[in-house]
């Protein structure tokens, strides 16, 4: 993972043992739906690491083509589509 000065490696994890493909999309990658493909471990967790600048970032997972919020996320914000995005704060 290339590290940009002033960024912090941040891990995103989603438990979805039945999923075939999980992608992370967010404000930090202009909501790209293809680049940040998660890798599945033997326990059904999907993991992806991203170097993020300090601040608040919105994100969602795309599980087999469907947008899904992170069930472990404790902070969400309304979006323009009438649903919510998860928030992660990098210090």
N, CA, C and O atoms as a GROMACS GRO file, in nm:
protein
  364
    1UNK      N    1   0.086  -0.118   0.000
    1UNK     CA    2   0.000   0.000   0.000
    1UNK      C    3   0.089   0.123   0.000
    1UNK      O    4   0.167   0.143   0.093
    2UNK      N    5   0.079   0.207  -0.104
    2UNK     CA    6   0.160   0.327  -0.107
    2UNK      C    7   0.118   0.422   0.004
    2UNK      O    8  -0.001   0.445   0.026
    3UNK      N    9   0.215   0.476   0.073
    3UNK     CA   10   0.185   0.565   0.184
    3UNK      C   11   0.215   0.709   0.145
    3UNK      O   12   0.326   0.741   0.103
    4UNK      N   13   0.116   0.793   0.159
    4UNK     CA   14   0.130   0.934   0.126
    4UNK      C   15   0.163   1.007   0.256
    4UNK      O   16   0.108   0.974   0.361
    5UNK      N   17   0.251   1.106   0.248
    5UNK     CA   18   0.290   1.181   0.367
    5UNK      C   19   0.167   1.241   0.435
    5UNK      O   20   0.080   1.298   0.370
    6UNK      N   21   0.162   1.226   0.568
    6UNK     CA   22   0.051   1.282   0.644
    6UNK      C   23  -0.073   1.195   0.645
    6UNK      O   24  -0.180   1.239   0.689
    7UNK      N   25  -0.061   1.071   0.597
    7UNK     CA   26  -0.177   0.982   0.598
    7UNK      C   27  -0.157   0.872   0.702
    7UNK      O   28  -0.047   0.850   0.752
    8UNK      N   29  -0.269   0.805   0.732
    8UNK     CA   30  -0.266   0.699   0.831
    8UNK      C   31  -0.332   0.574   0.771
    8UNK      O   32  -0.443   0.582   0.719
    9UNK      N   33  -0.263   0.458   0.779
    9UNK     CA   34  -0.325   0.335   0.730
    9UNK      C   35  -0.452   0.306   0.810
    9UNK      O   36  -0.449   0.300   0.932
   10UNK      N   37  -0.562   0.289   0.740
   10UNK     CA   38  -0.691   0.265   0.804
   10UNK      C   39  -0.750   0.136   0.747
   10UNK      O   40  -0.759   0.119   0.626
   11UNK      N   41  -0.791   0.046   0.836
   11UNK     CA   42  -0.846  -0.082   0.792
   11UNK      C   43  -0.998  -0.081   0.800
   11UNK      O   44  -1.057  -0.037   0.899
   12UNK      N   45  -1.059  -0.129   0.694
   12UNK     CA   46  -1.204  -0.145   0.688
   12UNK      C   47  -1.233  -0.294   0.683
   12UNK      O   48  -1.167  -0.368   0.610
   13UNK      N   49  -1.331  -0.337   0.761
   13UNK     CA   50  -1.360  -0.480   0.772
   13UNK      C   51  -1.511  -0.501   0.771
   13UNK      O   52  -1.586  -0.429   0.838
   14UNK      N   53  -1.555  -0.601   0.696
   14UNK     CA   54  -1.697  -0.635   0.689
   14UNK      C   55  -1.711  -0.786   0.696
   14UNK      O   56  -1.645  -0.859   0.621
   15UNK      N   57  -1.797  -0.833   0.785
   15UNK     CA   58  -1.826  -0.976   0.795
   15UNK      C   59  -1.938  -1.009   0.698
   15UNK      O   60  -2.052  -0.966   0.717
   16UNK      N   61  -1.906  -1.084   0.594
   16UNK     CA   62  -2.006  -1.121   0.493
   16UNK      C   63  -1.961  -1.254   0.431
   16UNK      O   64  -1.914  -1.257   0.318
   17UNK      N   65  -1.976  -1.364   0.507
   17UNK     CA   66  -1.922  -1.493   0.461
   17UNK      C   67  -1.982  -1.544   0.330
   17UNK      O   68  -1.916  -1.620   0.259
   18UNK      N   69  -2.104  -1.505   0.298
   18UNK     CA   70  -2.169  -1.555   0.176
   18UNK      C   71  -2.139  -1.469   0.054
   18UNK      O   72  -2.174  -1.507  -0.058
   19UNK      N   73  -2.076  -1.354   0.074
   19UNK     CA   74  -2.050  -1.262  -0.037
   19UNK      C   75  -1.946  -1.318  -0.134
   19UNK      O   76  -1.857  -1.394  -0.095
   20UNK      N   77  -1.959  -1.279  -0.261
   20UNK     CA   78  -1.863  -1.320  -0.364
   20UNK      C   79  -1.762  -1.208  -0.392
   20UNK      O   80  -1.648  -1.235  -0.430
   21UNK      N   81  -1.806  -1.082  -0.374
   21UNK     CA   82  -1.718  -0.967  -0.400
   21UNK      C   83  -1.760  -0.851  -0.311
   21UNK      O   84  -1.878  -0.819  -0.299
   22UNK      N   85  -1.660  -0.788  -0.249
   22UNK     CA   86  -1.685  -0.671  -0.165
   22UNK      C   87  -1.587  -0.561  -0.207
   22UNK      O   88  -1.467  -0.585  -0.220
   23UNK      N   89  -1.641  -0.442  -0.229
   23UNK     CA   90  -1.561  -0.325  -0.269
   23UNK      C   91  -1.588  -0.214  -0.167
   23UNK      O   92  -1.701  -0.198  -0.121
   24UNK      N   93  -1.484  -0.139  -0.133
   24UNK     CA   94  -1.498  -0.022  -0.046
   24UNK      C   95  -1.504   0.102  -0.134
   24UNK      O   96  -1.421   0.119  -0.224
   25UNK      N   97  -1.600   0.187  -0.108
   25UNK     CA   98  -1.617   0.309  -0.186
   25UNK      C   99  -1.642   0.424  -0.089
   25UNK      O  100  -1.712   0.407   0.011
   26UNK      N  101  -1.584   0.541  -0.117
   26UNK     CA  102  -1.605   0.652  -0.025
   26UNK      C  103  -1.558   0.785  -0.080
   26UNK      O  104  -1.510   0.796  -0.192
   27UNK      N  105  -1.573   0.886   0.005
   27UNK     CA  106  -1.534   1.022  -0.032
   27UNK      C  107  -1.383   1.030  -0.060
   27UNK      O  108  -1.339   1.117  -0.134
   28UNK      N  109  -1.305   0.940  -0.001
   28UNK     CA  110  -1.159   0.940  -0.018
   28UNK      C  111  -1.114   0.886  -0.154
   28UNK      O  112  -0.998   0.905  -0.191
   29UNK      N  113  -1.204   0.820  -0.228
   29UNK     CA  114  -1.167   0.773  -0.363
   29UNK      C  115  -1.273   0.815  -0.467
   29UNK      O  116  -1.291   0.749  -0.569
   30UNK      N  117  -1.341   0.926  -0.437
   30UNK     CA  118  -1.444   0.982  -0.526
   30UNK      C  119  -1.552   0.881  -0.558
   30UNK      O  120  -1.606   0.879  -0.668
   31UNK      N  121  -1.583   0.795  -0.459
   31UNK     CA  122  -1.689   0.694  -0.470
   31UNK      C  123  -1.667   0.598  -0.585
   31UNK      O  124  -1.762   0.551  -0.648
   32UNK      N  125  -1.540   0.569  -0.612
   32UNK     CA  126  -1.506   0.470  -0.716
   32UNK      C  127  -1.560   0.333  -0.674
   32UNK      O  128  -1.543   0.291  -0.559
   33UNK      N  129  -1.625   0.265  -0.766
   33UNK     CA  130  -1.690   0.137  -0.733
   33UNK      C  131  -1.607   0.016  -0.776
   33UNK      O  132  -1.656  -0.096  -0.771
   34UNK      N  133  -1.483   0.038  -0.820
   34UNK     CA  134  -1.403  -0.074  -0.873
   34UNK      C  135  -1.265  -0.090  -0.810
   34UNK      O  136  -1.214  -0.202  -0.806
   35UNK      N  137  -1.205   0.017  -0.760
   35UNK     CA  138  -1.063   0.013  -0.722
   35UNK      C  139  -1.032  -0.060  -0.592
   35UNK      O  140  -0.940  -0.142  -0.589
   36UNK      N  141  -1.106  -0.034  -0.485
   36UNK     CA  142  -1.069  -0.085  -0.354
   36UNK      C  143  -1.140  -0.218  -0.324
   36UNK      O  144  -1.235  -0.223  -0.246
   37UNK      N  145  -1.092  -0.324  -0.386
   37UNK     CA  146  -1.152  -0.456  -0.370
   37UNK      C  147  -1.099  -0.519  -0.241
   37UNK      O  148  -0.978  -0.528  -0.220
   38UNK      N  149  -1.190  -0.563  -0.156
   38UNK     CA  150  -1.152  -0.625  -0.029
   38UNK      C  151  -1.110  -0.770  -0.052
   38UNK      O  152  -1.150  -0.833  -0.149
   39UNK      N  153  -1.029  -0.819   0.041
   39UNK     CA  154  -0.986  -0.959   0.037
   39UNK      C  155  -1.055  -1.034   0.151
   39UNK      O  156  -1.065  -0.984   0.263
   40UNK      N  157  -1.101  -1.155   0.121
   40UNK     CA  158  -1.176  -1.236   0.219
   40UNK      C  159  -1.080  -1.327   0.296
   40UNK      O  160  -0.994  -1.392   0.237
   41UNK      N  161  -1.095  -1.330   0.429
   41UNK     CA  162  -1.015  -1.423   0.509
   41UNK      C  163  -1.094  -1.553   0.531
   41UNK      O  164  -1.206  -1.567   0.484
   42UNK      N  165  -1.035  -1.646   0.602
   42UNK     CA  166  -1.096  -1.778   0.620
   42UNK      C  167  -1.219  -1.775   0.711
   42UNK      O  168  -1.295  -1.871   0.716
   43UNK      N  169  -1.239  -1.664   0.784
   43UNK     CA  170  -1.352  -1.654   0.877
   43UNK      C  171  -1.472  -1.579   0.817
   43UNK      O  172  -1.572  -1.559   0.886
   44UNK      N  173  -1.462  -1.537   0.692
   44UNK     CA  174  -1.573  -1.466   0.628
   44UNK      C  175  -1.565  -1.316   0.640
   44UNK      O  176  -1.661  -1.246   0.605
   45UNK      N  177  -1.452  -1.263   0.690
   45UNK     CA  178  -1.432  -1.118   0.700
   45UNK      C  179  -1.365  -1.068   0.572
   45UNK      O  180  -1.271  -1.130   0.521
   46UNK      N  181  -1.413  -0.956   0.523
   46UNK     CA  182  -1.354  -0.891   0.407
   46UNK      C  183  -1.276  -0.771   0.458
   46UNK      O  184  -1.328  -0.690   0.534
   47UNK      N  185  -1.148  -0.760   0.417
   47UNK     CA  186  -1.059  -0.656   0.467
   47UNK      C  187  -1.001  -0.574   0.352
   47UNK      O  188  -0.968  -0.628   0.246
   48UNK      N  189  -0.989  -0.445   0.376
   48UNK     CA  190  -0.920  -0.356   0.281
   48UNK      C  191  -0.856  -0.244   0.363
   48UNK      O  192  -0.917  -0.190   0.454
   49UNK      N  193  -0.731  -0.212   0.327
   49UNK     CA  194  -0.659  -0.104   0.396
   49UNK      C  195  -0.639   0.012   0.300
   49UNK      O  196  -0.609  -0.006   0.182
   50UNK      N  197  -0.656   0.133   0.355
   50UNK     CA  198  -0.643   0.255   0.276
   50UNK      C  199  -0.564   0.356   0.359
   50UNK      O  200  -0.585   0.366   0.480
   51UNK      N  201  -0.474   0.430   0.296
   51UNK     CA  202  -0.404   0.540   0.363
   51UNK      C  203  -0.491   0.665   0.351
   51UNK      O  204  -0.515   0.715   0.241
   52UNK      N  205  -0.537   0.714   0.465
   52UNK     CA  206  -0.629   0.829   0.465
   52UNK      C  207  -0.566   0.949   0.534
   52UNK      O  208  -0.493   0.935   0.632
   53UNK      N  209  -0.596   1.067   0.483
   53UNK     CA  210  -0.554   1.191   0.547
   53UNK      C  211  -0.640   1.214   0.670
   53UNK      O  212  -0.753   1.165   0.676
   54UNK      N  213  -0.588   1.286   0.770
   54UNK     CA  214  -0.670   1.318   0.888
   54UNK      C  215  -0.797   1.392   0.847
   54UNK      O  216  -0.797   1.474   0.755
   55UNK      N  217  -0.905   1.361   0.918
   55UNK     CA  218  -1.034   1.425   0.890
   55UNK      C  219  -1.145   1.322   0.887
   55UNK      O  220  -1.125   1.205   0.920
   56UNK      N  221  -1.263   1.368   0.846
   56UNK     CA  222  -1.381   1.281   0.839
   56UNK      C  223  -1.401   1.233   0.696
   56UNK      O  224  -1.395   1.312   0.601
   57UNK      N  225  -1.425   1.104   0.682
   57UNK     CA  226  -1.444   1.045   0.550
   57UNK      C  227  -1.572   0.963   0.550
   57UNK      O  228  -1.598   0.887   0.643
   58UNK      N  229  -1.651   0.978   0.444
   58UNK     CA  230  -1.773   0.898   0.427
   58UNK      C  231  -1.741   0.775   0.344
   58UNK      O  232  -1.656   0.778   0.255
   59UNK      N  233  -1.811   0.663   0.375
   59UNK     CA  234  -1.786   0.540   0.300
   59UNK      C  235  -1.904   0.444   0.308
   59UNK      O  236  -1.993   0.457   0.392
   60UNK      N  237  -1.903   0.348   0.216
   60UNK     CA  238  -1.995   0.236   0.213
   60UNK      C  239  -1.925   0.117   0.151
   60UNK      O  240  -1.825   0.133   0.080
   61UNK      N  241  -1.977   0.000   0.178
   61UNK     CA  242  -1.930  -0.120   0.109
   61UNK      C  243  -2.026  -0.151  -0.005
   61UNK      O  244  -2.144  -0.117   0.001
   62UNK      N  245  -1.975  -0.214  -0.109
   62UNK     CA  246  -2.059  -0.265  -0.217
   62UNK      C  247  -2.042  -0.417  -0.213
   62UNK      O  248  -1.936  -0.470  -0.245
   63UNK      N  249  -2.149  -0.485  -0.173
   63UNK     CA  250  -2.146  -0.631  -0.156
   63UNK      C  251  -2.225  -0.693  -0.270
   63UNK      O  252  -2.346  -0.678  -0.279
   64UNK      N  253  -2.154  -0.764  -0.356
   64UNK     CA  254  -2.217  -0.828  -0.473
   64UNK      C  255  -2.309  -0.732  -0.548
   64UNK      O  256  -2.418  -0.770  -0.591
   65UNK      N  257  -2.264  -0.607  -0.563
   65UNK     CA  258  -2.338  -0.507  -0.640
   65UNK      C  259  -2.435  -0.421  -0.560
   65UNK      O  260  -2.489  -0.325  -0.614
   66UNK      N  261  -2.458  -0.453  -0.433
   66UNK     CA  262  -2.551  -0.374  -0.349
   66UNK      C  263  -2.475  -0.288  -0.249
   66UNK      O  264  -2.382  -0.335  -0.183
   67UNK      N  265  -2.516  -0.162  -0.237
   67UNK     CA  266  -2.454  -0.070  -0.141
   67UNK      C  267  -2.498  -0.107   0.000
   67UNK      O  268  -2.617  -0.122   0.027
   68UNK      N  269  -2.401  -0.122   0.090
   68UNK     CA  270  -2.428  -0.168   0.227
   68UNK      C  271  -2.350  -0.081   0.326
   68UNK      O  272  -2.233  -0.052   0.304
   69UNK      N  273  -2.418  -0.041   0.434
   69UNK     CA  274  -2.347   0.030   0.540
   69UNK      C  275  -2.269  -0.067   0.626
   69UNK      O  276  -2.303  -0.185   0.634
   70UNK      N  277  -2.166  -0.018   0.690
   70UNK     CA  278  -2.082  -0.096   0.780
   70UNK      C  279  -2.158  -0.116   0.911
   70UNK      O  280  -2.183  -0.019   0.982
   71UNK      N  281  -2.195  -0.241   0.946
   71UNK     CA  282  -2.271  -0.262   1.069
   71UNK      C  283  -2.191  -0.228   1.195
   71UNK      O  284  -2.249  -0.209   1.302
   72UNK      N  285  -2.058  -0.220   1.184
   72UNK     CA  286  -1.975  -0.184   1.300
   72UNK      C  287  -1.959  -0.033   1.317
   72UNK      O  288  -1.905   0.012   1.418
   73UNK      N  289  -2.004   0.043   1.220
   73UNK     CA  290  -1.989   0.188   1.223
   73UNK      C  291  -2.086   0.249   1.325
   73UNK      O  292  -2.204   0.212   1.330
   74UNK      N  293  -2.037   0.342   1.404
   74UNK     CA  294  -2.121   0.405   1.506
   74UNK      C  295  -2.165   0.546   1.467
   74UNK      O  296  -2.241   0.609   1.540
   75UNK      N  297  -2.118   0.595   1.354
   75UNK     CA  298  -2.152   0.732   1.313
   75UNK      C  299  -2.188   0.734   1.164
   75UNK      O  300  -2.110   0.690   1.080
   76UNK      N  301  -2.307   0.786   1.134
   76UNK     CA  302  -2.353   0.794   0.994
   76UNK      C  303  -2.400   0.936   0.964
   76UNK      O  304  -2.428   1.014   1.055
   77UNK      N  305  -2.407   0.967   0.836
   77UNK     CA  306  -2.453   1.098   0.791
   77UNK      C  307  -2.547   1.076   0.672
   77UNK      O  308  -2.525   0.986   0.590
   78UNK      N  309  -2.651   1.158   0.663
   78UNK     CA  310  -2.746   1.148   0.552
   78UNK      C  311  -2.674   1.184   0.422
   78UNK      O  312  -2.587   1.271   0.419
   79UNK      N  313  -2.714   1.115   0.313
   79UNK     CA  314  -2.656   1.148   0.183
   79UNK      C  315  -2.765   1.200   0.089
   79UNK      O  316  -2.883   1.202   0.125
   80UNK      N  317  -2.726   1.241  -0.029
   80UNK     CA  318  -2.818   1.301  -0.126
   80UNK      C  319  -2.914   1.199  -0.188
   80UNK      O  320  -3.008   1.237  -0.258
   81UNK      N  321  -2.890   1.070  -0.164
   81UNK     CA  322  -2.974   0.966  -0.222
   81UNK      C  323  -3.085   0.919  -0.130
   81UNK      O  324  -3.158   0.825  -0.162
   82UNK      N  325  -3.098   0.985  -0.013
   82UNK     CA  326  -3.205   0.950   0.080
   82UNK      C  327  -3.169   0.837   0.174
   82UNK      O  328  -3.256   0.787   0.247
   83UNK      N  329  -3.044   0.796   0.175
   83UNK     CA  330  -3.000   0.694   0.271
   83UNK      C  331  -2.886   0.753   0.355
   83UNK      O  332  -2.875   0.875   0.365
   84UNK      N  333  -2.804   0.671   0.413
   84UNK     CA  334  -2.696   0.719   0.498
   84UNK      C  335  -2.561   0.661   0.455
   84UNK      O  336  -2.554   0.552   0.400
   85UNK      N  337  -2.456   0.737   0.480
   85UNK     CA  338  -2.318   0.690   0.460
   85UNK      C  339  -2.255   0.676   0.596
   85UNK      O  340  -2.289   0.748   0.690
   86UNK      N  341  -2.162   0.583   0.608
   86UNK     CA  342  -2.087   0.566   0.731
   86UNK      C  343  -1.977   0.673   0.737
   86UNK      O  344  -1.931   0.722   0.634
   87UNK      N  345  -1.936   0.707   0.858
   87UNK     CA  346  -1.829   0.804   0.877
   87UNK      C  347  -1.714   0.738   0.950
   87UNK      O  348  -1.734   0.662   1.045
   88UNK      N  349  -1.593   0.767   0.907
   88UNK     CA  350  -1.474   0.728   0.980
   88UNK      C  351  -1.394   0.856   1.002
   88UNK      O  352  -1.379   0.939   0.912
   89UNK      N  353  -1.342   0.871   1.124
   89UNK     CA  354  -1.261   0.989   1.154
   89UNK      C  355  -1.117   0.944   1.176
   89UNK      O  356  -1.088   0.859   1.260
   90UNK      N  357  -1.028   1.004   1.099
   90UNK     CA  358  -0.884   0.975   1.109
   90UNK      C  359  -0.820   1.092   1.184
   90UNK      O  360  -0.835   1.208   1.145
   91UNK      N  361  -0.748   1.059   1.289
   91UNK     CA  362  -0.684   1.165   1.371
   91UNK      C  363  -0.537   1.179   1.337
   91UNK      O  364  -0.468   1.262   1.396
   0.00000   0.00000   0.00000
